[in-house]
């Protein structure tokens, strides 16, 4: 069997209209699928040049496959089980800017180029004061983009019509606005011309986005079986769920809507005045319930999201967290909230996706702060409701960071300070309730992280202490039964 290539699979040539920073599973299962769908179902006719944002990545492998790869979309859609696959053929060129910097900058001269799209992880949109030498590849994503925009500005002599539609997809608040601010700050830091900074600001258009699709990635456990079915080897295959949502806002979002024929392609892309309520809904319900269930389910002996939803006790825990603690905090009509929440549960039960809890567990201490803590505070401060499910999850998280599931070691992955803190706390643990209280008190009062002392709220320290004691002295399931009502 041969590797997938334009020799074995037909490839349609498209002019490069999109520069994409990032080549990971999510972009290929979401953005590139959207582009491919618009190409095939409308007259979009857009190709993508993929820029590898880090020194390591997959552009070499994608280039060797002529930009072709197979995307499997599978799950439950309106109560029906669906499994489809298609070859994505919109990737036209590939650049590793660390070895092909001039090729990268040469794309700034393109008359066809219209869009910049990125997903360089949450840490990607950040100011890096060391980005001062633009004769070589800058370290940060904003640095690389600034070098590119400067090259475009110079080539087109400041032509205001040569600006780009800049659409970041990193999972941070106000991602487009933040990227714009950092580009301006970095240009000022490097004493660049005021006219160029004005061009960055006014000629280019920046959008805030929300992206939503679960992408488990490469089907490692069944790749050879799939190769046999396809008739070719594809080491860039990617699996995603059926559900997708892309929400975009910005000052010129209506103009962008005219340029992206998403409706003709029957895509769930929303061009809105404000992304805020959609962001809050997604982060609190989908991401929040993920983070909430991980330590509870994993310490109860469960390994995947689907198994959690198939477990009667754990499903009830997740349902009650979503509908009793999260939904009341979001200002969207209740019927819309319930509909979205139920779609999330349908996605969790996807029979084709093995979404490992440990893949969600990465950086859980920060994830709890961004995804669940706002729900906790709103319940305590605004709703006069004690969020026992969310706080039980925090206690379970503390136990999770003990690094043991029975006799099995848990491969913890988080910031060094968090790992060191929990290692120190658990090294002093003697099994007593006082010992549990010492751990709970230290973590809850960590104002440097939470930005609030959680021990100041009535009942929180005592409740989390009891949860810790029950989990460590009995079992997760017994503690869940006793502590969460």
C-alpha positions in Angstrom: 0.0 0.0 0.0 1.2 3.5 -0.9 1.0 6.6 1.2 -1.8 9.0 0.4 -0.7 11.6 -2.3 -2.1 13.3 -5.3 -1.0 10.2 -7.3 -3.6 8.1 -5.4 -6.2 10.6 -4.6 -7.5 13.4 -6.8 -6.6 16.9 -5.6 -8.2 20.1 -6.7 -5.8 23.1 -7.0 -6.9 26.3 -5.2 -5.3 29.8 -5.1 -3.8 30.4 -1.6 -6.2 32.8 0.1 -5.5 31.7 3.7 -2.4 31.7 5.8 -2.9 29.3 8.7 -0.6 29.3 11.7 -0.7 25.8 13.2 -1.0 22.4 11.7 -2.4 20.4 14.7 -5.4 18.0 14.8 -7.9 20.7 15.8 -7.2 23.1 12.9 -7.2 20.2 10.4 -10.5 18.8 11.7 -12.2 22.1 12.1 -11.0 25.1 10.1 -9.6 23.2 7.2 -12.8 21.1 7.1 -14.8 24.3 7.0 -12.6 25.7 4.1 -12.9 22.3 2.3 -16.7 22.3 2.7 -17.0 25.9 1.4 -14.8 24.9 -1.6 -16.9 21.9 -2.4 -20.4 23.4 -1.8 -19.9 27.0 -3.0 -17.5 29.0 -5.1 -15.1 29.8 -2.3 -12.1 28.3 -4.2 -9.5 28.9 -1.4 -6.3 27.2 -0.7 -4.3 27.3 2.6 -0.6 27.8 3.2 0.2 26.2 6.6 2.9 27.8 8.7 4.4 25.7 11.5 4.5 28.0 14.6 7.0 25.9 16.5 10.4 24.4 15.5 8.7 21.0 15.7 5.5 20.0 13.9 3.9 18.2 11.0 4.4 20.4 8.0 7.0 18.0 6.5 4.6 15.0 6.8 1.7 17.0 5.4 3.8 18.2 2.5 4.9 14.7 1.7 1.2 13.7 1.4 0.6 16.7 -1.0 -1.5 18.2 1.7 -4.1 15.4 1.6 -5.4 13.7 4.7 -8.5 11.8 5.7 -11.0 13.3 8.2 -13.4 11.0 10.0 -16.5 12.7 11.5 -18.6 10.5 13.7 -21.1 10.7 16.5 -24.7 11.2 17.2 -26.6 13.7 15.1 -30.3 14.4 16.1 -30.4 11.0 17.8 -28.9 9.1 14.8 -25.5 7.5 14.8 -23.4 8.9 11.9 -20.0 8.0 10.6 -18.5 9.7 7.6 -15.0 10.2 6.1 -13.7 12.5 3.5 -10.3 13.6 2.0 -9.5 17.2 2.8 -7.7 18.8 -0.2 -7.5 22.5 0.6 -3.9 22.6 1.9 -1.7 23.9 -0.9 1.7 24.8 0.6 3.7 24.3 3.8 6.3 26.4 5.6 8.6 25.9 8.5 9.6 29.5 9.1 12.5 28.4 11.2 14.2 27.0 8.2 12.3 28.8 5.4 12.0 32.3 6.7 12.3 34.1 3.3 9.7 31.8 1.8 7.4 32.8 4.6 8.0 36.5 4.1 7.5 36.2 0.4 3.9 35.2 0.9 3.4 38.8 2.1 3.6 39.8 -1.5 0.6 37.7 -2.5 -2.4 39.4 -4.2 -4.6 36.4 -3.5 -4.0 36.3 0.3 -7.1 37.5 2.3 -7.2 35.7 5.6 -4.9 34.9 8.5 -6.2 32.1 10.8 -4.4 30.7 13.8 -4.5 28.2 16.7 -1.2 28.3 18.5 -2.5 27.2 21.9 -3.7 29.5 24.7 -0.1 30.5 25.4 0.5 31.5 21.7 -1.0 35.0 21.9 1.5 36.7 24.2 3.9 39.6 24.1 7.6 38.6 23.9 10.0 41.4 24.5 12.8 39.4 23.0 11.3 39.7 19.6 13.5 42.5 18.3 15.5 41.0 15.4 13.3 40.6 12.4 16.1 39.4 10.1 15.4 36.0 11.6 12.3 34.1 12.7 10.8 35.7 15.8 10.0 33.5 18.7 6.4 34.3 19.3 3.4 34.0 17.1 2.6 37.8 17.3 6.3 38.3 16.4 6.1 36.2 13.3 2.8 37.8 12.3 4.3 41.3 12.9 7.3 40.5 10.6 4.8 39.2 8.0 2.6 42.3 8.2 5.7 44.6 8.0 6.8 42.8 4.8 3.4 43.2 3.3 3.2 46.9 4.3 6.6 47.5 2.7 5.9 45.6 -0.5 2.6 47.3 -1.1 3.9 50.7 0.0 1.3 51.1 2.8 -1.7 50.4 0.5 -4.7 50.4 2.9 -6.6 47.9 0.6 -3.9 45.2 1.3 -4.8 44.5 4.9 -6.0 41.1 5.9 -8.9 39.4 7.7 -7.2 38.2 10.9 -9.1 35.4 12.7 -7.4 33.8 15.7 -8.9 30.7 17.2 -6.9 30.4 20.4 -9.0 29.7 23.4 -8.6 33.0 25.2 -11.0 35.8 25.8 -11.1 38.5 23.2 -8.5 36.6 21.1 -8.7 39.0 18.1 -8.6 42.2 20.2 -5.8 40.8 22.3 -3.7 39.9 19.2 -4.2 43.3 17.8 -3.1 45.0 21.0 0.0 42.8 21.2 1.0 43.5 17.6 0.7 47.2 18.3 2.7 46.9 21.5 5.4 44.9 19.9 5.7 47.3 17.0 6.0 50.2 19.5 8.5 48.2 21.5 10.6 47.9 18.3 10.2 51.6 17.5 8.5 50.9 14.1 7.1 53.7 12.0 3.9 55.3 13.2 2.5 55.0 9.7 3.0 51.2 9.8 1.4 51.0 13.3 -1.6 52.9 11.8 -1.7 50.4 8.9 -1.7 47.5 11.4 -4.6 49.1 13.2 -6.8 50.4 10.4 -6.0 48.4 7.2 -6.3 45.0 8.9 -9.5 43.6 10.5 -9.4 41.6 13.7 -12.1 39.2 14.9 -12.8 37.4 18.2 -13.8 33.8 17.9 -15.2 30.8 19.7 -14.5 27.3 18.3 -16.3 24.2 19.4 -15.7 20.6 18.2 -14.2 17.7 20.1 -11.2 16.4 18.2 -9.7 13.2 19.7 -7.0 13.3 16.9 -5.2 10.5 15.2 -7.0 7.1 15.5 -4.0 5.3 16.9 -5.9 2.1 17.9 -7.4 1.5 14.5 -5.2 3.2 12.0 -4.0 0.0 10.2 -7.6 -1.2 9.9 -8.6 2.1 8.4 -5.7 2.1 6.0 -6.9 -1.3 4.7 -10.4 0.1 4.2 -9.1 3.3 2.5 -6.6 1.5 0.3 -3.7 3.9 1.3 -1.6 4.7 4.2 -2.5 8.0 5.9 -0.4 9.0 8.9 -2.1 12.4 9.1 -5.6 11.0 9.6 -7.7 12.8 12.2 -11.0 12.0 13.9 -13.5 14.6 15.1 -17.1 14.7 16.2 -20.1 15.6 14.1 -21.0 18.7 16.1 -19.3 21.9 15.3 -19.8 25.6 16.1 -17.7 28.7 15.1 -18.9 32.0 16.5 -17.2 35.2 15.2 -17.6 38.8 16.3 -15.8 42.0 15.3 -16.5 45.6 14.0 -16.6 44.4 10.4 -18.2 41.0 11.0 -21.0 41.5 8.5 -18.4 42.2 5.8 -16.6 39.0 6.8 -19.9 37.1 6.6 -20.2 38.1 2.9 -16.7 36.8 2.2 -17.2 33.4 3.9 -20.0 31.4 2.2 -20.7 29.3 5.3 -24.5 29.3 4.8 -24.2 27.8 1.3 -22.1 25.0 2.8 -24.6 24.4 5.6 -22.1 25.2 8.3 -22.8 26.1 12.0 -20.9 29.4 11.8 -22.4 32.4 13.6 -21.5 36.0 12.8 -22.6 37.9 15.9 -22.5 41.3 17.6 -21.1 39.8 20.8 -19.4 36.5 21.4 -19.6 36.8 25.2 -22.7 34.8 26.0 -21.7 32.0 23.6 -18.2 31.9 25.1 -19.6 31.7 28.6 -22.0 29.0 27.7 -19.3 26.9 26.0 -16.6 27.3 28.6 -18.9 26.8 31.6 -20.9 23.9 30.2 -18.7 21.9 27.8 -15.2 22.7 29.2 -16.4 23.2 32.7 -18.2 19.8 32.9 -15.1 18.2 31.4 -12.9 19.6 34.1 -15.4 18.9 36.8 -15.8 15.2 35.9 -12.2 14.3 35.2 -10.8 13.8 38.8 -14.1 12.4 40.0 -14.5 9.8 37.2 -10.9 8.9 37.0 -10.6 8.2 40.7 -13.8 6.2 40.5 -12.0 3.9 38.0 -13.3 5.4 34.8 -11.0 6.3 31.9 -13.1 8.1 29.3 -15.9 10.7 29.0 -18.3 8.3 27.4 -17.9 5.7 30.2 -18.7 8.5 32.6 -22.0 9.3 30.9 -22.8 5.6 30.7 -22.3 5.2 34.5 -25.5 6.0 36.4 -23.9 7.6 39.5 -21.4 9.7 37.5 -24.0 10.8 34.9 -26.3 12.1 37.6 -23.3 14.0 39.1 -22.5 15.6 35.8 -26.2 16.4 35.0 -26.8 18.0 38.4 -23.6 20.1 38.1 -24.7 21.4 34.7 -28.4 22.0 35.3 -28.3 23.0 39.0 -25.1 25.0 39.2 -24.0 26.1 35.8 -27.1 26.9 33.7 -28.6 29.3 36.3 -25.4 31.5 36.0 -25.7 32.2 32.3 -28.0 34.9 30.8 -29.3 33.1 27.8 -33.0 31.9 27.6 -33.4 28.7 29.6 -34.7 26.7 26.7 -31.6 27.6 24.6 -29.4 26.7 27.6 -31.2 23.4 28.1 -30.9 22.6 24.4 -27.2 23.3 24.3 -26.6 21.3 27.5 -28.4 18.3 26.1 -26.4 18.5 22.9 -23.2 18.4 25.1 -24.4 15.3 26.8 -25.2 13.7 23.4 -21.7 14.5 22.3 -20.3 13.0 25.5 -22.0 9.7 24.6 -20.5 9.6 21.1 -19.8 5.9 20.5 -17.0 6.6 18.1 -14.9 8.9 20.2 -12.7 7.5 23.0 -12.0 10.8 24.8 -9.5 9.9 27.4 -9.9 11.7 30.8 -6.1 12.0 31.1 -6.0 14.0 27.8 -8.4 16.5 29.5 -6.5 16.5 32.8 -3.5 18.5 31.5 -3.1 21.8 33.5 -6.2 21.0 35.6 -5.4 23.6 38.3 -5.6 26.4 35.8 -8.5 24.9 34.0 -10.5 24.8 37.3 -9.9 28.5 37.8 -10.9 29.5 34.3 -13.7 27.0 33.7 -15.4 26.3 37.1 -14.4 29.0 39.6 -16.7 31.6 38.0 -19.6 29.2 38.5 -18.6 28.6 42.1 -18.4 32.4 42.9 -21.7 33.2 41.1 -23.4 30.5 43.1 -22.0 31.7 46.4 -22.2 35.4 45.8 -25.2 36.0 43.6 -27.5 33.0 43.7 -27.2 32.1 47.5 -26.7 28.5 46.4 -24.0 26.2 47.7 -22.2 24.6 44.7 -21.5 21.2 46.3 -20.8 19.5 42.9 -18.2 22.0 41.8 -16.6 22.0 45.2 -16.6 18.2 45.4 -14.7 18.3 42.1 -12.2 20.6 43.6 -11.6 18.2 46.5 -11.3 15.4 44.0 -8.8 17.4 42.1 -6.7 17.8 45.2 -6.7 14.0 45.7 -6.0 13.5 42.0 -2.8 15.6 42.4 -1.7 13.1 45.0 -0.7 11.2 41.9 -2.2 7.8 42.8 -5.2 5.8 41.7 -5.0 2.8 44.0 -1.5 1.4 43.3 -1.3 3.0 39.9 0.7 6.2 39.4 -1.1 9.1 37.7 1.1 10.9 35.2 0.4 14.5 36.3 1.1 17.3 33.9 0.8 20.9 35.1 2.8 24.0 36.0 5.8 23.2 38.2 4.6 25.3 41.1 1.3 23.3 41.2 3.1 19.9 41.1 5.6 21.0 43.7 2.9 22.4 46.0 0.8 19.2 45.9 3.8 17.0 46.4 4.8 19.0 49.5 1.2 18.9 50.9 0.7 15.2 50.4 4.1 14.3 51.7 2.8 15.5 55.1 -0.6 13.7 54.9 -1.3 11.2 57.7 -4.9 10.3 56.9 -6.5 12.3 59.7 -9.2 14.9 59.2 -6.9 17.6 60.5 -4.4 16.6 57.8 -7.2 16.9 55.2 -8.1 20.4 56.6 -4.5 21.5 56.3 -4.5 20.6 52.6 -7.9 22.1 51.9 -7.0 25.3 53.8 -3.8 25.8 51.9 -5.3 25.2 48.4 -8.5 27.2 49.0 -6.7 30.2 50.4 -4.2 30.3 47.5 -5.1 33.9 46.5 -2.1 34.2 44.2 -3.8 31.6 42.0 -7.6 31.9 42.6 -7.4 35.7 43.1 -9.8 35.2 46.0 -9.6 33.4 49.3 -12.2 30.7 49.1 -12.0 29.9 52.8 -13.8 33.2 53.4 -17.1 31.8 52.1 -19.2 30.1 54.8 -19.0 26.4 54.8 -16.5 26.0 51.9 -13.5 24.9 54.0 -15.5 22.5 56.2 -17.2 21.0 53.1 -14.0 20.5 51.1 -12.3 19.1 54.2 -15.1 16.5 54.6 -14.9 15.6 51.0 -11.2 15.1 51.2 -11.5 13.0 54.3 -14.3 10.8 52.7 -12.4 10.3 49.4 -9.1 9.4 51.1 -10.6 7.3 53.9 -13.2 5.3 51.9 -13.5 5.5 48.1 -14.5 8.0 45.5 -17.9 6.4 44.9 -18.7 6.2 48.6 -17.6 9.8 49.1 -19.7 10.9 46.1 -22.8 9.2 47.5 -22.3 10.7 50.9 -21.2 14.3 50.1 -23.1 15.3 47.0 -26.9 15.6 47.2 
